[in-house]
Amino acid sequence: MKVKVAKTAGFCFGVQRAVDKVYELIDSCPDKLFTLGPIIHNEEVVNDLEKKGVRVAGEEDLEKLPKGSTVVIRSHGVGRMVYDQLEEYGLSYVDVTCPFVLKIHRIVEKESKAGSHIVIIGDPDHPEVVGICGWCMGPYTVIRTEQDALDFVPPQGKNVCIVSQTTFNYNKFKDLVEILRKKRYDNTVLNILNILNTICNATEERQREAKSIAGEVDTMLVVGGRHSSNTQKLFEICKKECENTYYIQTPVDLDSDMFQCSSYVGITAGASTPKKIIEEVQEHVRIKF
C-alpha cells in the first residue's frame, strides 16, 4: 500500500504554542489550572491534560473558580467582556490567543469604532467567531452560507468591512465575497467594501495540499477531532476530489472496507491533531492493510 502524508498535516503554530504553554504551566499551577473551553478540539489531548489536573471551565464558571486559579485563554480567543470578567473576579490568566486571531480582533474593533458594519464570514457557533463578535463595537453580521450572503441587506450610509474566520474554506470565502460585492452595487448608497482575507496562511496551504493529494489517491483519510472546524473543512474539500474520503479521529476508526481496491492512500490532518496520532494512523495503514 502506497501512503502519502500531507506535509502540512497536524498542529499549526497557534495550536502548538497553546498546547505547549498549558503543559509548561502544569507544574507551577497544581490543582488550580483551567483552560477556558477545551484547549484544542482534540479529545486525546484534552483527556491527557485532565489526567494531569488541568480542568476545562466555561465562561459561566469564572465566578465560581477558586481563588488563586490560573485561566488559560485558548488559541481561539475570547471577546472583550471575558477579559473584564477575569479582572472582576480576580483571576490571573495566560493568553495564548493565536496572533492571526488577535489581528482580527484589532481590525473589527478599529473598523466598528469608525462606524463600519462588520461582516464575519465563518461559523457563528465556533468559539473563534464568538470571540471576534465580542470585539465588535457596533452592528455586525455573521455569514456562513450562500443563503446568508444572499439575505444580507447592506446598511445604507455605512461602510462594510469583511473579515473571515481563520480556518474557513478559502474557496467558499471567495464565493461569498463575490455575492456580497454584487449586493454593494444594488444598494442605493455606494458603501465602501473593505474586504480583508484573514484566513491564515497555514490554513490555505493545508487546504491546497489536501485537495492536491485527494486528487491523486484512491482513498483519502482526514484525521482530527469531531468538533474541529478546520478538519471538517478539509474533509469537505477532499470529498469533492476523492469520493472514497473518510473522517477519522484515531487508528481505531480504520476499517478494511475503506481500502477495497485501493493501492494509494492519502492522509491529512487538522490543525489540532497531534503528530503522534498521524504517525499511528500512517503505521496502521501500512501494516494492517
ZADO-1210 file (C-alpha; in nm, 4 decimals, padded with zeros to 6 digits):
<atoms>
<atom x="00.0000" y="00.0000" z="00.0000" code="MET" pos="1"/>
<atom x="00.1439" y="00.3343" z="-00.1067" code="LYS" pos="2"/>
<atom x="00.0786" y="00.6064" z="00.1524" code="VAL" pos="3"/>
<atom x="00.1250" y="00.9823" z="00.1131" code="LYS" pos="4"/>
<atom x="00.1039" y="01.2046" z="00.4219" code="VAL" pos="5"/>
<atom x="00.0491" y="01.5782" z="00.3794" code="ALA" pos="6"/>
<atom x="00.3483" y="01.7852" z="00.4899" code="LYS" pos="7"/>
<atom x="00.1108" y="02.0421" z="00.6409" code="THR" pos="8"/>
<atom x="-00.0833" y="01.7856" z="00.8475" code="ALA" pos="9"/>
<atom x="-00.1013" y="01.8375" z="01.2228" code="GLY" pos="10"/>
<atom x="-00.0555" y="02.1189" z="01.4734" code="PHE" pos="11"/>
<atom x="-00.0348" y="02.4691" z="01.3326" code="CYS" pos="12"/>
<atom x="00.1784" y="02.7352" z="01.5003" code="PHE" pos="13"/>
<atom x="-00.1047" y="02.8756" z="01.7128" code="GLY" pos="14"/>
<atom x="-00.2209" y="02.5366" z="01.8428" code="VAL" pos="15"/>
<atom x="00.1320" y="02.4132" z="01.9165" code="GLN" pos="16"/>
<atom x="00.2035" y="02.7320" z="02.1089" code="ARG" pos="17"/>
<atom x="-00.1163" y="02.6982" z="02.3135" code="ALA" pos="18"/>
<atom x="-00.0696" y="02.3298" z="02.3990" code="VAL" pos="19"/>
<atom x="00.2978" y="02.3783" z="02.4904" code="ASP" pos="20"/>
<atom x="00.2066" y="02.6631" z="02.7255" code="LYS" pos="21"/>
<atom x="-00.0537" y="02.4560" z="02.9132" code="VAL" pos="22"/>
<atom x="00.1904" y="02.1687" z="02.9676" code="TYR" pos="23"/>
<atom x="00.4510" y="02.4226" z="03.0803" code="GLU" pos="24"/>
<atom x="00.2099" y="02.5668" z="03.3393" code="LEU" pos="25"/>
<atom x="00.1111" y="02.2332" z="03.4966" code="ILE" pos="26"/>
<atom x="00.3979" y="02.2231" z="03.7490" code="ASP" pos="27"/>
<atom x="00.3584" y="02.5841" z="03.8576" code="SER" pos="28"/>
<atom x="-00.0224" y="02.5752" z="03.8978" code="CYS" pos="29"/>
<atom x="-00.1118" y="02.2372" z="04.0538" code="PRO" pos="30"/>
<atom x="-00.4862" y="02.1830" z="04.1083" code="ASP" pos="31"/>
<atom x="-00.5745" y="02.5358" z="04.0030" code="LYS" pos="32"/>
<atom x="-00.5098" y="02.5397" z="03.6290" code="LEU" pos="33"/>
<atom x="-00.8084" y="02.5798" z="03.3977" code="PHE" pos="34"/>
<atom x="-00.8487" y="02.6241" z="03.0232" code="THR" pos="35"/>
<atom x="-01.1358" y="02.8404" z="02.9047" code="LEU" pos="36"/>
<atom x="-01.3014" y="02.5762" z="02.6918" code="GLY" pos="37"/>
<atom x="-01.1043" y="02.2736" z="02.5604" code="PRO" pos="38"/>
<atom x="-00.7538" y="02.3979" z="02.4746" code="ILE" pos="39"/>
<atom x="-00.7953" y="02.2392" z="02.1294" code="ILE" pos="40"/>
<atom x="-01.0640" y="02.0355" z="01.9570" code="HIS" pos="41"/>
<atom x="-00.8922" y="01.7039" z="02.0169" code="ASN" pos="42"/>
<atom x="-01.0190" y="01.4622" z="02.2806" code="GLU" pos="43"/>
<atom x="-00.6869" y="01.2779" z="02.3151" code="GLU" pos="44"/>
<atom x="-00.5005" y="01.5938" z="02.4184" code="VAL" pos="45"/>
<atom x="-00.7810" y="01.7222" z="02.6419" code="VAL" pos="46"/>
<atom x="-00.8048" y="01.3850" z="02.8226" code="ASN" pos="47"/>
<atom x="-00.4278" y="01.3736" z="02.8757" code="ASP" pos="48"/>
<atom x="-00.4308" y="01.7215" z="03.0282" code="LEU" pos="49"/>
<atom x="-00.7233" y="01.6261" z="03.2510" code="GLU" pos="50"/>
<atom x="-00.5201" y="01.3338" z="03.3869" code="LYS" pos="51"/>
<atom x="-00.2518" y="01.5863" z="03.4777" code="LYS" pos="52"/>
<atom x="-00.5007" y="01.8007" z="03.6688" code="GLY" pos="53"/>
<atom x="-00.5941" y="02.0582" z="03.4043" code="VAL" pos="54"/>
<atom x="-00.9675" y="02.1271" z="03.4080" code="ARG" pos="55"/>
<atom x="-01.1917" y="02.2850" z="03.1471" code="VAL" pos="56"/>
<atom x="-01.4061" y="02.5813" z="03.2512" code="ALA" pos="57"/>
<atom x="-01.6727" y="02.7730" z="03.0626" code="GLY" pos="58"/>
<atom x="-01.7240" y="03.1482" z="03.0723" code="GLU" pos="59"/>
<atom x="-02.0223" y="03.0873" z="03.3005" code="GLU" pos="60"/>
<atom x="-01.7895" y="02.9162" z="03.5519" code="ASP" pos="61"/>
<atom x="-01.5430" y="03.2012" z="03.6006" code="LEU" pos="62"/>
<atom x="-01.7187" y="03.3483" z="03.9044" code="GLU" pos="63"/>
<atom x="-01.7064" y="03.0099" z="04.0810" code="LYS" pos="64"/>
<atom x="-01.3381" y="02.9274" z="04.0277" code="LEU" pos="65"/>
<atom x="-01.1270" y="02.9031" z="04.3456" code="PRO" pos="66"/>
<atom x="-00.9024" y="03.1920" z="04.4420" code="LYS" pos="67"/>
<atom x="-00.5514" y="03.1623" z="04.3061" code="GLY" pos="68"/>
<atom x="-00.6673" y="02.9863" z="03.9905" code="SER" pos="69"/>
<atom x="-00.4933" y="03.0467" z="03.6591" code="THR" pos="70"/>
<atom x="-00.7065" y="03.0507" z="03.3455" code="VAL" pos="71"/>
<atom x="-00.5588" y="02.9845" z="03.0008" code="VAL" pos="72"/>
<atom x="-00.7320" y="03.1640" z="02.7147" code="ILE" pos="73"/>
<atom x="-00.7031" y="02.9237" z="02.4227" code="ARG" pos="74"/>
<atom x="-00.5887" y="02.9978" z="02.0676" code="SER" pos="75"/>
<atom x="-00.9470" y="03.0647" z="01.9504" code="HIS" pos="76"/>
<atom x="-00.9514" y="03.3845" z="02.1564" code="GLY" pos="77"/>
<atom x="-01.2386" y="03.5414" z="02.3517" code="VAL" pos="78"/>
<atom x="-01.4439" y="03.8591" z="02.3438" code="GLY" pos="79"/>
<atom x="-01.3508" y="04.1783" z="02.5247" code="ARG" pos="80"/>
<atom x="-01.6052" y="04.1160" z="02.8018" code="MET" pos="81"/>
<atom x="-01.4286" y="03.7964" z="02.9121" code="VAL" pos="82"/>
<atom x="-01.1105" y="03.9905" z="02.9950" code="TYR" pos="83"/>
<atom x="-01.3239" y="04.2267" z="03.2045" code="ASP" pos="84"/>
<atom x="-01.4763" y="03.9297" z="03.3894" code="GLN" pos="85"/>
<atom x="-01.1347" y="03.7793" z="03.4630" code="LEU" pos="86"/>
<atom x="-01.0263" y="04.1119" z="03.6128" code="GLU" pos="87"/>
<atom x="-01.3514" y="04.1481" z="03.8067" code="GLU" pos="88"/>
<atom x="-01.3204" y="03.8030" z="03.9658" code="TYR" pos="89"/>
<atom x="-00.9524" y="03.8499" z="04.0457" code="GLY" pos="90"/>
<atom x="-00.8355" y="03.5607" z="03.8301" code="LEU" pos="91"/>
<atom x="-00.4895" y="03.5506" z="03.6765" code="SER" pos="92"/>
<atom x="-00.4800" y="03.4407" z="03.3163" code="TYR" pos="93"/>
<atom x="-00.2390" y="03.3407" z="03.0425" code="VAL" pos="94"/>
<atom x="-00.3452" y="03.4497" z="02.6965" code="ASP" pos="95"/>
<atom x="-00.2416" y="03.2160" z="02.4142" code="VAL" pos="96"/>
<atom x="-00.4807" y="03.3549" z="02.1543" code="THR" pos="97"/>
<atom x="-00.3370" y="03.2897" z="01.8088" code="CYS" pos="98"/>
<atom x="-00.1694" y="03.6062" z="01.6716" code="PRO" pos="99"/>
<atom x="-00.3729" y="03.5699" z="01.3497" code="PHE" pos="100"/>
<atom x="-00.6936" y="03.5777" z="01.5556" code="VAL" pos="101"/>
<atom x="-00.5714" y="03.8738" z="01.7622" code="LEU" pos="102"/>
<atom x="-00.5166" y="04.0616" z="01.4366" code="LYS" pos="103"/>
<atom x="-00.8854" y="04.0135" z="01.3509" code="ILE" pos="104"/>
<atom x="-00.9865" y="04.1393" z="01.6979" code="HIS" pos="105"/>
<atom x="-00.7910" y="04.4595" z="01.6388" code="ARG" pos="106"/>
<atom x="-00.9379" y="04.5029" z="01.2896" code="ILE" pos="107"/>
<atom x="-01.3043" y="04.4669" z="01.3883" code="VAL" pos="108"/>
<atom x="-01.2576" y="04.6844" z="01.6969" code="GLU" pos="109"/>
<atom x="-01.1000" y="04.9636" z="01.4933" code="LYS" pos="110"/>
<atom x="-01.3383" y="04.9399" z="01.1991" code="GLU" pos="111"/>
<atom x="-01.6528" y="04.9198" z="01.4124" code="SER" pos="112"/>
<atom x="-01.5412" y="05.2176" z="01.6214" code="LYS" pos="113"/>
<atom x="-01.5032" y="05.4062" z="01.2933" code="ALA" pos="114"/>
<atom x="-01.8682" y="05.3302" z="01.2160" code="GLY" pos="115"/>
<atom x="-01.8336" y="05.0357" z="00.9763" code="SER" pos="116"/>
<atom x="-02.0751" y="04.7453" z="00.9714" code="HIS" pos="117"/>
<atom x="-01.8686" y="04.4295" z="01.0301" code="ILE" pos="118"/>
<atom x="-01.9331" y="04.1135" z="00.8292" code="VAL" pos="119"/>
<atom x="-01.7661" y="03.7989" z="00.9657" code="ILE" pos="120"/>
<atom x="-01.7540" y="03.5052" z="00.7268" code="ILE" pos="121"/>
<atom x="-01.7500" y="03.1906" z="00.9384" code="GLY" pos="122"/>
<atom x="-01.9454" y="02.9581" z="01.1641" code="ASP" pos="123"/>
<atom x="-02.1467" y="03.1658" z="01.4147" code="PRO" pos="124"/>
<atom x="-02.1208" y="02.8892" z="01.6771" code="ASP" pos="125"/>
<atom x="-01.7438" y="02.8445" z="01.6535" code="HIS" pos="126"/>
<atom x="-01.5546" y="02.9841" z="01.9569" code="PRO" pos="127"/>
<atom x="-01.3214" y="03.1858" z="01.7340" code="GLU" pos="128"/>
<atom x="-01.6147" y="03.3629" z="01.5683" code="VAL" pos="129"/>
<atom x="-01.7884" y="03.4151" z="01.9023" code="VAL" pos="130"/>
<atom x="-01.4692" y="03.5813" z="02.0258" code="GLY" pos="131"/>
<atom x="-01.4437" y="03.8035" z="01.7165" code="ILE" pos="132"/>
<atom x="-01.8041" y="03.9153" z="01.7641" code="CYS" pos="133"/>
<atom x="-01.7072" y="04.0145" z="02.1166" code="GLY" pos="134"/>
<atom x="-01.4701" y="04.2801" z="01.9778" code="TRP" pos="135"/>
<atom x="-01.7260" y="04.4463" z="01.7503" code="CYS" pos="136"/>
<atom x="-01.8179" y="04.7828" z="01.8998" code="MET" pos="137"/>
<atom x="-02.1263" y="04.8185" z="01.6799" code="GLY" pos="138"/>
<atom x="-02.3530" y="04.6168" z="01.4492" code="PRO" pos="139"/>
<atom x="-02.2175" y="04.3047" z="01.2835" code="TYR" pos="140"/>
<atom x="-02.3386" y="04.0114" z="01.0742" code="THR" pos="141"/>
<atom x="-02.2030" y="03.6560" z="01.0615" code="VAL" pos="142"/>
<atom x="-02.2315" y="03.4862" z="00.7214" code="ILE" pos="143"/>
<atom x="-02.1684" y="03.1139" z="00.6785" code="ARG" pos="144"/>
<atom x="-02.3690" y="03.0057" z="00.3740" code="THR" pos="145"/>
<atom x="-02.4593" y="03.1303" z="00.0290" code="GLU" pos="146"/>
<atom x="-02.8141" y="03.1898" z="00.1522" code="GLN" pos="147"/>
<atom x="-02.6812" y="03.4029" z="00.4399" code="ASP" pos="148"/>
<atom x="-02.4935" y="03.6155" z="00.1852" code="ALA" pos="149"/>
<atom x="-02.7994" y="03.6472" z="-00.0407" code="LEU" pos="150"/>
<atom x="-03.0163" y="03.7502" z="00.2563" code="ASP" pos="151"/>
<atom x="-02.7710" y="04.0152" z="00.3785" code="PHE" pos="152"/>
<atom x="-02.9006" y="04.3690" z="00.3400" code="VAL" pos="153"/>
<atom x="-02.6140" y="04.6226" z="00.3355" code="PRO" pos="154"/>
<atom x="-02.6878" y="04.9063" z="00.5791" code="PRO" pos="155"/>
<atom x="-02.7430" y="05.2337" z="00.3962" code="GLN" pos="156"/>
<atom x="-02.4893" y="05.5046" z="00.4644" code="GLY" pos="157"/>
<atom x="-02.2427" y="05.2684" z="00.6366" code="LYS" pos="158"/>
<atom x="-01.9147" y="05.1270" z="00.5151" code="ASN" pos="159"/>
<atom x="-01.8903" y="04.7474" z="00.5246" code="VAL" pos="160"/>
<atom x="-01.5798" y="04.5663" z="00.6492" code="CYS" pos="161"/>
<atom x="-01.5487" y="04.1929" z="00.5752" code="ILE" pos="162"/>
<atom x="-01.3229" y="03.9549" z="00.7687" code="VAL" pos="163"/>
<atom x="-01.3077" y="03.5763" z="00.7875" code="SER" pos="164"/>
<atom x="-01.2693" y="03.3046" z="01.0475" code="GLN" pos="165"/>
<atom x="-00.9047" y="03.1968" z="01.0164" code="THR" pos="166"/>
<atom x="-00.9947" y="02.8346" z="00.9358" code="THR" pos="167"/>
<atom x="-01.2725" y="02.8993" z="00.6831" code="PHE" pos="168"/>
<atom x="-01.2703" y="02.7291" z="00.3427" code="ASN" pos="169"/>
<atom x="-01.0809" y="02.9701" z="00.1162" code="TYR" pos="170"/>
<atom x="-01.2830" y="02.8940" z="-00.1983" code="ASN" pos="171"/>
<atom x="-01.6103" y="02.9383" z="-00.0099" code="LYS" pos="172"/>
<atom x="-01.4814" y="03.2685" z="00.1254" code="PHE" pos="173"/>
<atom x="-01.4185" y="03.3921" z="-00.2297" code="LYS" pos="174"/>
<atom x="-01.7641" y="03.2778" z="-00.3448" code="ASP" pos="175"/>
<atom x="-01.9409" y="03.4514" z="-00.0567" code="LEU" pos="176"/>
<atom x="-01.7418" y="03.7711" z="-00.1060" code="VAL" pos="177"/>
<atom x="-01.8420" y="03.7739" z="-00.4734" code="GLU" pos="178"/>
<atom x="-02.2096" y="03.7616" z="-00.3751" code="ILE" pos="179"/>
<atom x="-02.1555" y="04.0497" z="-00.1323" code="LEU" pos="180"/>
<atom x="-01.9696" y="04.2532" z="-00.3951" code="ARG" pos="181"/>
<atom x="-02.2697" y="04.2398" z="-00.6249" code="LYS" pos="182"/>
<atom x="-02.5048" y="04.3433" z="-00.3456" code="LYS" pos="183"/>
<atom x="-02.2989" y="04.6542" z="-00.2955" code="ARG" pos="184"/>
<atom x="-02.3974" y="04.7876" z="-00.6390" code="TYR" pos="185"/>
<atom x="-02.7669" y="04.7077" z="-00.5927" code="ASP" pos="186"/>
<atom x="-02.7778" y="04.9388" z="-00.2938" code="ASN" pos="187"/>
<atom x="-02.8881" y="05.2996" z="-00.3450" code="THR" pos="188"/>
<atom x="-02.5938" y="05.4167" z="-00.1354" code="VAL" pos="189"/>
<atom x="-02.2496" y="05.3079" z="-00.2571" code="LEU" pos="190"/>
<atom x="-02.0844" y="05.1659" z="00.0519" code="ASN" pos="191"/>
<atom x="-01.7093" y="05.1238" z="00.0708" code="ILE" pos="192"/>
<atom x="-01.6454" y="04.7495" z="00.0851" code="LEU" pos="193"/>
<atom x="-01.3287" y="04.6764" z="00.2830" code="ASN" pos="194"/>
<atom x="-01.2500" y="04.3087" z="00.2199" code="ILE" pos="195"/>
<atom x="-00.9803" y="04.1509" z="00.4361" code="LEU" pos="196"/>
<atom x="-00.8875" y="03.7868" z="00.3772" code="ASN" pos="197"/>
<atom x="-00.7992" y="03.6871" z="00.7328" code="THR" pos="198"/>
<atom x="-00.7800" y="03.3117" z="00.6655" code="ILE" pos="199"/>
<atom x="-00.4356" y="03.2203" z="00.7994" code="CYS" pos="200"/>
<atom x="-00.1632" y="03.1116" z="00.5571" code="ASN" pos="201"/>
<atom x="-00.1273" y="02.7728" z="00.7279" code="ALA" pos="202"/>
<atom x="-00.4964" y="02.7014" z="00.6659" code="THR" pos="203"/>
<atom x="-00.4756" y="02.7965" z="00.2979" code="GLU" pos="204"/>
<atom x="-00.1646" y="02.5822" z="00.2466" code="GLU" pos="205"/>
<atom x="-00.3195" y="02.2869" z="00.4313" code="ARG" pos="206"/>
<atom x="-00.6355" y="02.3079" z="00.2197" code="GLN" pos="207"/>
<atom x="-00.4444" y="02.3367" z="-00.1076" code="ARG" pos="208"/>
<atom x="-00.2213" y="02.0391" z="-00.0273" code="GLU" pos="209"/>
<atom x="-00.5157" y="01.8271" z="00.0904" code="ALA" pos="210"/>
<atom x="-00.7024" y="01.8984" z="-00.2337" code="LYS" pos="211"/>
<atom x="-00.3969" y="01.8090" z="-00.4402" code="SER" pos="212"/>
<atom x="-00.3341" y="01.4782" z="-00.2619" code="ILE" pos="213"/>
<atom x="-00.7027" y="01.3817" z="-00.2667" code="ALA" pos="214"/>
<atom x="-00.6988" y="01.4240" z="-00.6440" code="GLY" pos="215"/>
<atom x="-00.4175" y="01.1665" z="-00.6753" code="GLU" pos="216"/>
<atom x="-00.5168" y="00.8845" z="-00.4377" code="VAL" pos="217"/>
<atom x="-00.7728" y="00.6028" z="-00.4244" code="ASP" pos="218"/>
<atom x="-00.8561" y="00.6554" z="-00.0557" code="THR" pos="219"/>
<atom x="-00.8174" y="00.9754" z="00.1460" code="MET" pos="220"/>
<atom x="-00.8076" y="00.9862" z="00.5269" code="LEU" pos="221"/>
<atom x="-00.8756" y="01.3102" z="00.7139" code="VAL" pos="222"/>
<atom x="-00.7657" y="01.2840" z="01.0772" code="VAL" pos="223"/>
<atom x="-00.8979" y="01.5118" z="01.3505" code="GLY" pos="224"/>
<atom x="-01.1419" y="01.5739" z="01.6341" code="GLY" pos="225"/>
<atom x="-01.5129" y="01.5684" z="01.5519" code="ARG" pos="226"/>
<atom x="-01.5553" y="01.9260" z="01.6755" code="HIS" pos="227"/>
<atom x="-01.2603" y="02.0657" z="01.4795" code="SER" pos="228"/>
<atom x="-01.3850" y="02.3240" z="01.2292" code="SER" pos="229"/>
<atom x="-01.0711" y="02.3213" z="01.0150" code="ASN" pos="230"/>
<atom x="-01.0744" y="01.9393" z="00.9974" code="THR" pos="231"/>
<atom x="-01.4368" y="01.9461" z="00.8815" code="GLN" pos="232"/>
<atom x="-01.3377" y="02.1900" z="00.6059" code="LYS" pos="233"/>
<atom x="-01.0548" y="01.9575" z="00.4988" code="LEU" pos="234"/>
<atom x="-01.2986" y="01.6682" z="00.4779" code="PHE" pos="235"/>
<atom x="-01.5355" y="01.8711" z="00.2568" code="GLU" pos="236"/>
<atom x="-01.2502" y="01.9699" z="00.0244" code="ILE" pos="237"/>
<atom x="-01.1115" y="01.6162" z="-00.0020" code="CYS" pos="238"/>
<atom x="-01.4534" y="01.4582" z="-00.0531" code="LYS" pos="239"/>
<atom x="-01.5028" y="01.6674" z="-00.3673" code="LYS" pos="240"/>
<atom x="-01.1758" y="01.5368" z="-00.5111" code="GLU" pos="241"/>
<atom x="-01.1948" y="01.1765" z="-00.3851" code="CYS" pos="242"/>
<atom x="-01.5291" y="01.0077" z="-00.3231" code="GLU" pos="243"/>
<atom x="-01.3538" y="00.7489" z="-00.1050" code="ASN" pos="244"/>
<atom x="-01.2696" y="01.0024" z="00.1697" code="THR" pos="245"/>
<atom x="-01.3078" y="00.9192" z="00.5398" code="TYR" pos="246"/>
<atom x="-01.3068" y="01.1344" z="00.8534" code="TYR" pos="247"/>
<atom x="-01.1374" y="00.9547" z="01.1448" code="ILE" pos="248"/>
<atom x="-01.0146" y="01.0509" z="01.4905" code="GLN" pos="249"/>
<atom x="-00.7700" y="00.7674" z="01.5696" code="THR" pos="250"/>
<atom x="-00.6470" y="00.4402" z="01.4132" code="PRO" pos="251"/>
<atom x="-00.9354" y="00.2638" z="01.5944" code="VAL" pos="252"/>
<atom x="-01.1734" y="00.4163" z="01.3370" code="ASP" pos="253"/>
<atom x="-00.9969" y="00.2474" z="01.0440" code="LEU" pos="254"/>
<atom x="-01.1798" y="-00.0331" z="00.8672" code="ASP" pos="255"/>
<atom x="-01.0699" y="-00.2681" z="00.5899" code="SER" pos="256"/>
<atom x="-01.3743" y="-00.1654" z="00.3828" code="ASP" pos="257"/>
<atom x="-01.2146" y="00.1777" z="00.3417" code="MET" pos="258"/>
<atom x="-00.9343" y="00.0263" z="00.1365" code="PHE" pos="259"/>
<atom x="-01.1213" y="-00.2023" z="-00.1030" code="GLN" pos="260"/>
<atom x="-00.9428" y="-00.1849" z="-00.4399" code="CYS" pos="261"/>
<atom x="-00.7087" y="00.0862" z="-00.3061" code="SER" pos="262"/>
<atom x="-00.3377" y="00.0914" z="-00.3776" code="SER" pos="263"/>
<atom x="-00.2687" y="00.4568" z="-00.2964" code="TYR" pos="264"/>
<atom x="-00.3812" y="00.6222" z="00.0288" code="VAL" pos="265"/>
<atom x="-00.3531" y="00.9889" z="00.1225" code="GLY" pos="266"/>
<atom x="-00.3524" y="01.1244" z="00.4782" code="ILE" pos="267"/>
<atom x="-00.4055" y="01.4777" z="00.6007" code="THR" pos="268"/>
<atom x="-00.4992" y="01.6105" z="00.9432" code="ALA" pos="269"/>
<atom x="-00.6485" y="01.9143" z="01.1092" code="GLY" pos="270"/>
<atom x="-00.4557" y="02.1816" z="01.2967" code="ALA" pos="271"/>
<atom x="-00.5455" y="02.0256" z="01.6321" code="SER" pos="272"/>
<atom x="-00.4306" y="01.6726" z="01.5530" code="THR" pos="273"/>
<atom x="-00.1111" y="01.5645" z="01.7365" code="PRO" pos="274"/>
<atom x="00.1770" y="01.4312" z="01.5287" code="LYS" pos="275"/>
<atom x="00.1669" y="01.1083" z="01.7325" code="LYS" pos="276"/>
<atom x="-00.1860" y="01.0247" z="01.6115" code="ILE" pos="277"/>
<atom x="-00.0966" y="01.0989" z="01.2473" code="ILE" pos="278"/>
<atom x="00.2037" y="00.8660" z="01.2721" code="GLU" pos="279"/>
<atom x="-00.0102" y="00.5936" z="01.4326" code="GLU" pos="280"/>
<atom x="-00.2658" y="00.6175" z="01.1510" code="VAL" pos="281"/>
<atom x="00.0087" y="00.6033" z="00.8886" code="GLN" pos="282"/>
<atom x="00.1714" y="00.2996" z="01.0514" code="GLU" pos="283"/>
<atom x="-00.1613" y="00.1232" z="01.0932" code="HIS" pos="284"/>
<atom x="-00.2462" y="00.1683" z="00.7252" code="VAL" pos="285"/>
<atom x="00.0932" y="00.0370" z="00.6129" code="ARG" pos="286"/>
<atom x="00.0939" y="-00.2683" z="00.8431" code="ILE" pos="287"/>
<atom x="-00.2714" y="-00.3724" z="00.8615" code="LYS" pos="288"/>
<atom x="-00.3897" y="-00.3007" z="00.5102" code="PHE" pos="289"/>
</atoms>
